[in-house]
Amino acid sequence: MSTTYSISDLARELDVTTRAIRFYEEQGMLSPERRGQERIYSPKDLVALKLILRGKRIGFSLAECKELIDLYDPSSGNRKQLETFMGKIAARRAQLEQQLLDIQQMQLELDTAEERCLAALAETKQKQGANA
């Protein structure tokens, strides 16, 4: 018999709310069995939830996480999933590098604007001092 998890087991193990788990289930990212009102989660659901949480931490959209979950295929060693994941990691890294460049450019713009403001203030104070 394989290990199963209740919703509270998953929530406790991965430090996530049961509400979040139900949301991911509504999005079709988790597919627990039902025993009456009780949800029974499989090891595959645990892996999927770990993947969702990891994906969120590195900035993946829910759609990207769902795509990776849908590629889960342990019989093939998850090769397609891993290759897709590597592609998404490379794309996310490139996006972050561009954002970093954009931030650095914005910091330079702020420095220039600040220098101009300080120079204008100093000039205003000089004029006021000369008129006094």
N, C-alpha and C positions, 0 to 999 in steps of 0.2 A: 504494500500500500504506500502511495506517495504522500509526502507531507502536504497538508493543506493549512490555510490561514483564514482566520476570521478577519473582518474589517478592522477590528480593534488590534489584532495581532500585527497587521500590516502597518497601521497607524503608529503603533508603539515602536515597532522595529525600525521604521524609516523616519520617525519623527515628523509625521505629516498628519493633517487632520482627516477625520473620516469624511468630512464634507468634501475635501479635495479629492479623496479616493473616489467618492460617488461621482464627482464632476468628471474625472478621467474615464470612469465607466460610461457615463452619458455620452462622452465624446467617442466611444467605441474603442478606447485604448486599452481597456481591461475587460475581461469577459468571465466573471465569476459564475460558478454554478449556483443554482438556488435550491435551498431546502426550506420550503415554506417561505418565510420572510427573511431567512438568514442567507447571507452571501458567503460562499465558500470559494476562496481564492487559491489558485494553483501556484506551484513554483514559477511557471511561465508568467503569471500575473505579477509575482514579486520581481522578476527580472525586468518586466515591462515598466513597472513603477520606478525601479531604480534608474532605468534608462530615461524615463520622463524627467525625474528629478535632476539627474546629471545633465541632461539636455537643457533644462531650464537654467541651471547654474552657469552654463557656458553660452547662454543667449540664443538657443534654438527656439523656434516657434513650436507651438503644439503640432502644427501640420508636419513639420520636419520630424518631430519625435514620433508621430504616428506612422510616418513613412518608414522610419527605422524599425519600429515595432512590427509593422506588417512584413518586413523582410526577415524576421526571426525564423530561422530554420536550422535547429541544432543538427539535423541529419547531414547537412552540408558543411558543418563546422561554422555556420553563419558567415561564410565567405562574402556573399553579396551584401549582407548587412554591414560587415566590417569595412568593405571597400567603399560603400556609400557613406558610412560614418567618417572615414578618412577624408573623403571629398568634401563633406560638410565642415569638417574641422579646418581644412585648408581654406575654404571659402570664408569661414568665420574669422580665422586668423587674418586674412587679407582685409576683411571689413574692419576689424579692430585696428590694424596698422593704418588704414586710411583715416579712421576716426582720430587716431593719435596725431597724425599729420595735420588734420583739420583743427584739432585743439591747439597744437603748437602754433599754427598760423594765426588762430584767434588770439592767443596770448601775445604774439608780436603786435597784432593790431591794437590790442588793449594797451600795451606798453607805449606804442606810438601816440595813441589818443591821450594817455595820461601825461606823457611828456609835453604834448601840445597844450593841454590844460594848465599844467604847472607853469609853462613858459608864459602863457597868456595871463595867468594870475600874477606872476612876478612882474610882468609888464604893467598890469593894472595898478599894482601896489607902488611901482616906481612913479607912475603918472600922478597917483594920489599924493605921494610924498613930495613931488615937485610942485604940485598945486597948493600944498599946505602952507 
